[in-house]
Amino acid sequence: MWISFLGIGLMALSALVITFARSKTKGVVRIVLSLVAFVMLVLGFIYGVFTIIT
């Protein structure tokens, strides 16, 4: 159960980070924040799939 909460939290946090990155930043910072948000989204997805499988 806690792993699913972690996955949901990572997905929500990645949505907030990408929204912030696209609206408030420019250049390299925007790219870095977008990559961080993408990694968090993928990790959240993996945690969610792991929760469903087990």
PDB file of N, CA, C and O in Angstrom:
ATOM      1  N   MET A   1       0.822  -1.183   0.000  1.00  0.00           N
ATOM      2  CA  MET A   1       0.000   0.000   0.000  1.00  0.00           C
ATOM      3  C   MET A   1       0.877   1.263   0.000  1.00  0.00           C
ATOM      4  O   MET A   1       0.585   2.218  -0.720  1.00  0.00           O
ATOM      5  N   TRP A   2       1.937   1.269   0.797  1.00  0.00           N
ATOM      6  CA  TRP A   2       2.790   2.448   0.865  1.00  0.00           C
ATOM      7  C   TRP A   2       3.523   2.688  -0.440  1.00  0.00           C
ATOM      8  O   TRP A   2       3.798   3.833  -0.800  1.00  0.00           O
ATOM      9  N   ILE A   3       3.845   1.609  -1.155  1.00  0.00           N
ATOM     10  CA  ILE A   3       4.528   1.768  -2.439  1.00  0.00           C
ATOM     11  C   ILE A   3       3.596   2.441  -3.450  1.00  0.00           C
ATOM     12  O   ILE A   3       4.038   3.257  -4.258  1.00  0.00           O
ATOM     13  N   SER A   4       2.317   2.100  -3.402  1.00  0.00           N
ATOM     14  CA  SER A   4       1.371   2.750  -4.318  1.00  0.00           C
ATOM     15  C   SER A   4       1.231   4.230  -3.984  1.00  0.00           C
ATOM     16  O   SER A   4       1.121   5.056  -4.890  1.00  0.00           O
ATOM     17  N   PHE A   5       1.232   4.577  -2.701  1.00  0.00           N
ATOM     18  CA  PHE A   5       1.189   5.990  -2.318  1.00  0.00           C
ATOM     19  C   PHE A   5       2.426   6.735  -2.811  1.00  0.00           C
ATOM     20  O   PHE A   5       2.337   7.884  -3.245  1.00  0.00           O
ATOM     21  N   LEU A   6       3.575   6.075  -2.741  1.00  0.00           N
ATOM     22  CA  LEU A   6       4.806   6.674  -3.254  1.00  0.00           C
ATOM     23  C   LEU A   6       4.693   6.918  -4.754  1.00  0.00           C
ATOM     24  O   LEU A   6       5.087   7.977  -5.244  1.00  0.00           O
ATOM     25  N   GLY A   7       4.158   5.943  -5.483  1.00  0.00           N
ATOM     26  CA  GLY A   7       3.979   6.105  -6.927  1.00  0.00           C
ATOM     27  C   GLY A   7       3.040   7.246  -7.265  1.00  0.00           C
ATOM     28  O   GLY A   7       3.324   8.047  -8.156  1.00  0.00           O
ATOM     29  N   ILE A   8       1.920   7.322  -6.556  1.00  0.00           N
ATOM     30  CA  ILE A   8       0.957   8.403  -6.792  1.00  0.00           C
ATOM     31  C   ILE A   8       1.577   9.754  -6.455  1.00  0.00           C
ATOM     32  O   ILE A   8       1.391  10.729  -7.184  1.00  0.00           O
ATOM     33  N   GLY A   9       2.311   9.807  -5.350  1.00  0.00           N
ATOM     34  CA  GLY A   9       2.968  11.049  -4.953  1.00  0.00           C
ATOM     35  C   GLY A   9       4.004  11.502  -5.962  1.00  0.00           C
ATOM     36  O   GLY A   9       4.099  12.691  -6.269  1.00  0.00           O
ATOM     37  N   LEU A  10       4.787  10.556  -6.484  1.00  0.00           N
ATOM     38  CA  LEU A  10       5.790  10.917  -7.493  1.00  0.00           C
ATOM     39  C   LEU A  10       5.135  11.436  -8.763  1.00  0.00           C
ATOM     40  O   LEU A  10       5.624  12.387  -9.373  1.00  0.00           O
ATOM     41  N   MET A  11       4.035  10.818  -9.163  1.00  0.00           N
ATOM     42  CA  MET A  11       3.345  11.290 -10.370  1.00  0.00           C
ATOM     43  C   MET A  11       2.769  12.694 -10.167  1.00  0.00           C
ATOM     44  O   MET A  11       2.858  13.540 -11.056  1.00  0.00           O
ATOM     45  N   ALA A  12       2.183  12.932  -9.005  1.00  0.00           N
ATOM     46  CA  ALA A  12       1.634  14.255  -8.726  1.00  0.00           C
ATOM     47  C   ALA A  12       2.740  15.302  -8.642  1.00  0.00           C
ATOM     48  O   ALA A  12       2.597  16.405  -9.169  1.00  0.00           O
ATOM     49  N   LEU A  13       3.832  14.957  -7.985  1.00  0.00           N
ATOM     50  CA  LEU A  13       4.955  15.883  -7.866  1.00  0.00           C
ATOM     51  C   LEU A  13       5.579  16.181  -9.233  1.00  0.00           C
ATOM     52  O   LEU A  13       5.985  17.313  -9.497  1.00  0.00           O
ATOM     53  N   SER A  14       5.652  15.176 -10.091  1.00  0.00           N
ATOM     54  CA  SER A  14       6.205  15.407 -11.424  1.00  0.00           C
ATOM     55  C   SER A  14       5.309  16.344 -12.227  1.00  0.00           C
ATOM     56  O   SER A  14       5.807  17.162 -13.000  1.00  0.00           O
ATOM     57  N   ALA A  15       3.996  16.233 -12.053  1.00  0.00           N
ATOM     58  CA  ALA A  15       3.090  17.153 -12.747  1.00  0.00           C
ATOM     59  C   ALA A  15       3.302  18.588 -12.271  1.00  0.00           C
ATOM     60  O   ALA A  15       3.290  19.521 -13.074  1.00  0.00           O
ATOM     61  N   LEU A  16       3.495  18.760 -10.972  1.00  0.00           N
ATOM     62  CA  LEU A  16       3.750  20.106 -10.449  1.00  0.00           C
ATOM     63  C   LEU A  16       5.085  20.658 -10.939  1.00  0.00           C
ATOM     64  O   LEU A  16       5.180  21.836 -11.285  1.00  0.00           O
ATOM     65  N   VAL A  17       6.107  19.821 -10.970  1.00  0.00           N
ATOM     66  CA  VAL A  17       7.437  20.270 -11.416  1.00  0.00           C
ATOM     67  C   VAL A  17       7.403  20.655 -12.885  1.00  0.00           C
ATOM     68  O   VAL A  17       7.970  21.680 -13.263  1.00  0.00           O
ATOM     69  N   ILE A  18       6.747  19.851 -13.725  1.00  0.00           N
ATOM     70  CA  ILE A  18       6.714  20.183 -15.147  1.00  0.00           C
ATOM     71  C   ILE A  18       5.884  21.432 -15.402  1.00  0.00           C
ATOM     72  O   ILE A  18       6.200  22.209 -16.303  1.00  0.00           O
ATOM     73  N   THR A  19       4.830  21.636 -14.627  1.00  0.00           N
ATOM     74  CA  THR A  19       4.035  22.857 -14.767  1.00  0.00           C
ATOM     75  C   THR A  19       4.859  24.073 -14.379  1.00  0.00           C
ATOM     76  O   THR A  19       4.831  25.093 -15.068  1.00  0.00           O
ATOM     77  N   PHE A  20       5.595  23.967 -13.276  1.00  0.00           N
ATOM     78  CA  PHE A  20       6.462  25.063 -12.859  1.00  0.00           C
ATOM     79  C   PHE A  20       7.563  25.318 -13.886  1.00  0.00           C
ATOM     80  O   PHE A  20       7.853  26.467 -14.218  1.00  0.00           O
ATOM     81  N   ALA A  21       8.173  24.247 -14.384  1.00  0.00           N
ATOM     82  CA  ALA A  21       9.279  24.394 -15.329  1.00  0.00           C
ATOM     83  C   ALA A  21       8.833  25.083 -16.614  1.00  0.00           C
ATOM     84  O   ALA A  21       9.551  25.924 -17.156  1.00  0.00           O
ATOM     85  N   ARG A  22       7.672  24.732 -17.087  1.00  0.00           N
ATOM     86  CA  ARG A  22       7.224  25.294 -18.358  1.00  0.00           C
ATOM     87  C   ARG A  22       6.672  26.703 -18.232  1.00  0.00           C
ATOM     88  O   ARG A  22       6.648  27.444 -19.215  1.00  0.00           O
ATOM     89  N   SER A  23       6.233  27.082 -17.055  1.00  0.00           N
ATOM     90  CA  SER A  23       5.642  28.412 -16.931  1.00  0.00           C
ATOM     91  C   SER A  23       6.601  29.456 -16.361  1.00  0.00           C
ATOM     92  O   SER A  23       6.466  30.640 -16.669  1.00  0.00           O
ATOM     93  N   LYS A  24       7.557  29.044 -15.543  1.00  0.00           N
ATOM     94  CA  LYS A  24       8.369  30.024 -14.824  1.00  0.00           C
ATOM     95  C   LYS A  24       9.854  30.029 -15.177  1.00  0.00           C
ATOM     96  O   LYS A  24      10.563  30.954 -14.781  1.00  0.00           O
ATOM     97  N   THR A  25      10.346  29.039 -15.901  1.00  0.00           N
ATOM     98  CA  THR A  25      11.783  28.965 -16.140  1.00  0.00           C
ATOM     99  C   THR A  25      12.098  28.987 -17.632  1.00  0.00           C
ATOM    100  O   THR A  25      11.221  28.825 -18.480  1.00  0.00           O
ATOM    101  N   LYS A  26      13.387  29.195 -17.923  1.00  0.00           N
ATOM    102  CA  LYS A  26      13.864  29.227 -19.302  1.00  0.00           C
ATOM    103  C   LYS A  26      15.209  28.523 -19.388  1.00  0.00           C
ATOM    104  O   LYS A  26      15.890  28.342 -18.378  1.00  0.00           O
ATOM    105  N   GLY A  27      15.582  28.134 -20.578  1.00  0.00           N
ATOM    106  CA  GLY A  27      16.918  27.627 -20.847  1.00  0.00           C
ATOM    107  C   GLY A  27      17.227  26.291 -20.214  1.00  0.00           C
ATOM    108  O   GLY A  27      16.416  25.365 -20.207  1.00  0.00           O
ATOM    109  N   VAL A  28      18.444  26.230 -19.676  1.00  0.00           N
ATOM    110  CA  VAL A  28      18.960  24.981 -19.120  1.00  0.00           C
ATOM    111  C   VAL A  28      18.163  24.536 -17.903  1.00  0.00           C
ATOM    112  O   VAL A  28      17.949  23.338 -17.713  1.00  0.00           O
ATOM    113  N   VAL A  29      17.725  25.468 -17.084  1.00  0.00           N
ATOM    114  CA  VAL A  29      16.951  25.122 -15.886  1.00  0.00           C
ATOM    115  C   VAL A  29      15.648  24.430 -16.297  1.00  0.00           C
ATOM    116  O   VAL A  29      15.226  23.462 -15.665  1.00  0.00           O
ATOM    117  N   ARG A  30      15.030  24.924 -17.338  1.00  0.00           N
ATOM    118  CA  ARG A  30      13.790  24.311 -17.832  1.00  0.00           C
ATOM    119  C   ARG A  30      14.029  22.882 -18.296  1.00  0.00           C
ATOM    120  O   ARG A  30      13.232  21.990 -18.007  1.00  0.00           O
ATOM    121  N   ILE A  31      15.115  22.667 -19.008  1.00  0.00           N
ATOM    122  CA  ILE A  31      15.445  21.329 -19.501  1.00  0.00           C
ATOM    123  C   ILE A  31      15.729  20.386 -18.341  1.00  0.00           C
ATOM    124  O   ILE A  31      15.253  19.251 -18.328  1.00  0.00           O
ATOM    125  N   VAL A  32      16.503  20.853 -17.370  1.00  0.00           N
ATOM    126  CA  VAL A  32      16.853  20.011 -16.224  1.00  0.00           C
ATOM    127  C   VAL A  32      15.600  19.656 -15.419  1.00  0.00           C
ATOM    128  O   VAL A  32      15.408  18.498 -15.047  1.00  0.00           O
ATOM    129  N   LEU A  33      14.760  20.636 -15.155  1.00  0.00           N
ATOM    130  CA  LEU A  33      13.530  20.360 -14.404  1.00  0.00           C
ATOM    131  C   LEU A  33      12.602  19.424 -15.178  1.00  0.00           C
ATOM    132  O   LEU A  33      11.939  18.576 -14.580  1.00  0.00           O
ATOM    133  N   SER A  34      12.552  19.571 -16.487  1.00  0.00           N
ATOM    134  CA  SER A  34      11.728  18.673 -17.295  1.00  0.00           C
ATOM    135  C   SER A  34      12.249  17.245 -17.238  1.00  0.00           C
ATOM    136  O   SER A  34      11.465  16.300 -17.157  1.00  0.00           O
ATOM    137  N   LEU A  35      13.557  17.083 -17.280  1.00  0.00           N
ATOM    138  CA  LEU A  35      14.136  15.743 -17.178  1.00  0.00           C
ATOM    139  C   LEU A  35      13.891  15.128 -15.803  1.00  0.00           C
ATOM    140  O   LEU A  35      13.593  13.939 -15.696  1.00  0.00           O
ATOM    141  N   VAL A  36      14.015  15.932 -14.760  1.00  0.00           N
ATOM    142  CA  VAL A  36      13.749  15.443 -13.405  1.00  0.00           C
ATOM    143  C   VAL A  36      12.287  15.018 -13.285  1.00  0.00           C
ATOM    144  O   VAL A  36      11.985  13.977 -12.701  1.00  0.00           O
ATOM    145  N   ALA A  37      11.389  15.817 -13.835  1.00  0.00           N
ATOM    146  CA  ALA A  37       9.959  15.478 -13.785  1.00  0.00           C
ATOM    147  C   ALA A  37       9.683  14.201 -14.565  1.00  0.00           C
ATOM    148  O   ALA A  37       8.870  13.381 -14.139  1.00  0.00           O
ATOM    149  N   PHE A  38      10.347  14.022 -15.698  1.00  0.00           N
ATOM    150  CA  PHE A  38      10.153  12.808 -16.484  1.00  0.00           C
ATOM    151  C   PHE A  38      10.635  11.573 -15.727  1.00  0.00           C
ATOM    152  O   PHE A  38       9.973  10.536 -15.742  1.00  0.00           O
ATOM    153  N   VAL A  39      11.776  11.682 -15.070  1.00  0.00           N
ATOM    154  CA  VAL A  39      12.299  10.557 -14.286  1.00  0.00           C
ATOM    155  C   VAL A  39      11.350  10.232 -13.134  1.00  0.00           C
ATOM    156  O   VAL A  39      11.092   9.059 -12.863  1.00  0.00           O
ATOM    157  N   MET A  40      10.827  11.251 -12.456  1.00  0.00           N
ATOM    158  CA  MET A  40       9.878  11.007 -11.371  1.00  0.00           C
ATOM    159  C   MET A  40       8.606  10.344 -11.894  1.00  0.00           C
ATOM    160  O   MET A  40       8.048   9.470 -11.231  1.00  0.00           O
ATOM    161  N   LEU A  41       8.141  10.751 -13.077  1.00  0.00           N
ATOM    162  CA  LEU A  41       6.956  10.146 -13.671  1.00  0.00           C
ATOM    163  C   LEU A  41       7.192   8.671 -13.989  1.00  0.00           C
ATOM    164  O   LEU A  41       6.332   7.831 -13.723  1.00  0.00           O
ATOM    165  N   VAL A  42       8.343   8.360 -14.551  1.00  0.00           N
ATOM    166  CA  VAL A  42       8.662   6.970 -14.880  1.00  0.00           C
ATOM    167  C   VAL A  42       8.784   6.135 -13.604  1.00  0.00           C
ATOM    168  O   VAL A  42       8.281   5.013 -13.553  1.00  0.00           O
ATOM    169  N   LEU A  43       9.437   6.662 -12.592  1.00  0.00           N
ATOM    170  CA  LEU A  43       9.548   5.928 -11.327  1.00  0.00           C
ATOM    171  C   LEU A  43       8.180   5.714 -10.690  1.00  0.00           C
ATOM    172  O   LEU A  43       7.915   4.639 -10.153  1.00  0.00           O
ATOM    173  N   GLY A  44       7.317   6.706 -10.740  1.00  0.00           N
ATOM    174  CA  GLY A  44       5.962   6.557 -10.221  1.00  0.00           C
ATOM    175  C   GLY A  44       5.192   5.481 -10.969  1.00  0.00           C
ATOM    176  O   GLY A  44       4.446   4.709 -10.367  1.00  0.00           O
ATOM    177  N   PHE A  45       5.376   5.432 -12.280  1.00  0.00           N
ATOM    178  CA  PHE A  45       4.731   4.403 -13.085  1.00  0.00           C
ATOM    179  C   PHE A  45       5.249   3.014 -12.712  1.00  0.00           C
ATOM    180  O   PHE A  45       4.467   2.072 -12.583  1.00  0.00           O
ATOM    181  N   ILE A  46       6.554   2.887 -12.541  1.00  0.00           N
ATOM    182  CA  ILE A  46       7.143   1.595 -12.170  1.00  0.00           C
ATOM    183  C   ILE A  46       6.635   1.142 -10.804  1.00  0.00           C
ATOM    184  O   ILE A  46       6.300  -0.029 -10.626  1.00  0.00           O
ATOM    185  N   TYR A  47       6.574   2.056  -9.843  1.00  0.00           N
ATOM    186  CA  TYR A  47       6.041   1.707  -8.523  1.00  0.00           C
ATOM    187  C   TYR A  47       4.577   1.288  -8.619  1.00  0.00           C
ATOM    188  O   TYR A  47       4.152   0.354  -7.938  1.00  0.00           O
ATOM    189  N   GLY A  48       3.809   1.969  -9.457  1.00  0.00           N
ATOM    190  CA  GLY A  48       2.406   1.616  -9.628  1.00  0.00           C
ATOM    191  C   GLY A  48       2.234   0.230 -10.245  1.00  0.00           C
ATOM    192  O   GLY A  48       1.387  -0.548  -9.804  1.00  0.00           O
ATOM    193  N   VAL A  49       3.028  -0.075 -11.252  1.00  0.00           N
ATOM    194  CA  VAL A  49       2.964  -1.400 -11.883  1.00  0.00           C
ATOM    195  C   VAL A  49       3.412  -2.463 -10.899  1.00  0.00           C
ATOM    196  O   VAL A  49       2.817  -3.539 -10.839  1.00  0.00           O
ATOM    197  N   PHE A  50       4.451  -2.183 -10.126  1.00  0.00           N
ATOM    198  CA  PHE A  50       4.926  -3.134  -9.125  1.00  0.00           C
ATOM    199  C   PHE A  50       3.835  -3.438  -8.101  1.00  0.00           C
ATOM    200  O   PHE A  50       3.689  -4.576  -7.656  1.00  0.00           O
ATOM    201  N   THR A  51       3.077  -2.416  -7.736  1.00  0.00           N
ATOM    202  CA  THR A  51       1.991  -2.604  -6.766  1.00  0.00           C
ATOM    203  C   THR A  51       0.892  -3.490  -7.349  1.00  0.00           C
ATOM    204  O   THR A  51       0.329  -4.326  -6.643  1.00  0.00           O
ATOM    205  N   ILE A  52       0.589  -3.311  -8.622  1.00  0.00           N
ATOM    206  CA  ILE A  52      -0.453  -4.123  -9.253  1.00  0.00           C
ATOM    207  C   ILE A  52      -0.004  -5.569  -9.388  1.00  0.00           C
ATOM    208  O   ILE A  52      -0.798  -6.485  -9.175  1.00  0.00           O
ATOM    209  N   ILE A  53       1.255  -5.785  -9.739  1.00  0.00           N
ATOM    210  CA  ILE A  53       1.765  -7.143  -9.963  1.00  0.00           C
ATOM    211  C   ILE A  53       1.828  -7.936  -8.659  1.00  0.00           C
ATOM    212  O   ILE A  53       1.483  -9.118  -8.640  1.00  0.00           O
ATOM    213  N   THR A  54       2.263  -7.301  -7.569  1.00  0.00           N
ATOM    214  CA  THR A  54       2.435  -8.051  -6.329  1.00  0.00           C
ATOM    215  C   THR A  54       1.206  -8.052  -5.470  1.00  0.00           C
ATOM    216  O   THR A  54       1.206  -8.647  -4.393  1.00  0.00           O
TER     217      THR A  54
END
